[in-house]
Amino acid sequence: MMYSLLQSRSQTLQKQLQEMHEQVEQTVVEMKTFENLREHEVIAVPKRVEVGVAISLLVARMLY
C-alpha cells in the first residue's frame, strides 16, 4: 500500500517537474526573442529618427 502511494506521488512529481521544465524552456525562448528584438530596435531607433528629421526638413523646404 505504502509503495503504491509513493510510486503514485513520484509519478505526479515527475509530471510536474517535466511541465515546469517545459515552461522554463519556453520562457527562455521568449526571453531570447525579446532580447534579439531589443538589440535590433536599439540600432533601428536612431535610423528612424534620422529619416524622420530628413523628411521633416524636406517637407519644411517644400512648404516655404
N, C-alpha and C positions, 0 to 999 in steps of 0.2 A: 504494500500500500504506500509506504513512505517513498519507496523508489519511484513508483509511477508518478507521485506528486512532484518529486524533484525533477524527474525527466520532463514532465509537462511544463514546469516552471522554466527549466533550461531551454526548452524549445521556444517558449514565449519570449524569453530574454534574447535569444539568438535572433528571433524575428525582429524584435525592437532594435537591436543593435544593427542589423542589416538595413533597416529602414532609416535609422539615423545616419549611417554611413552614406547611403544614397542621397540623403538630404544635404550632407556636408559636401559631397561631390558636386551636386547641383549648385549649391551656394558658391563654391569655388569657381565653377564655370561662369556663373553670373558676375562674380566679383572681377574676374579677369576680363570679361566682356566690357564691363563698365570702366575698368582701368584703361583698356585699349581705346574705348570711346573718348575718355578724358584726354588721353595723350594726343589724339587726333584733333580734338576741339581746342586744346591749348595752342596747337600750331595754326588751326584754321581761323580762330577769332581775330588775330591781328590782320590776317589777309582780308577778312571780311570788312574790317574797319577801313583798311586802305581802299578797298573797292568802293565802299560807301562814301568815303571822303571824295574820291575821284569823281564819282557820279554826281555828288552834290556840287562840286566845282564846275563840272560840265553844264549842269542844269542852271547854275547861277550865271554862267557866261552866256548861255542861250537866252536867259530872261532879261539880261541887262545889256 
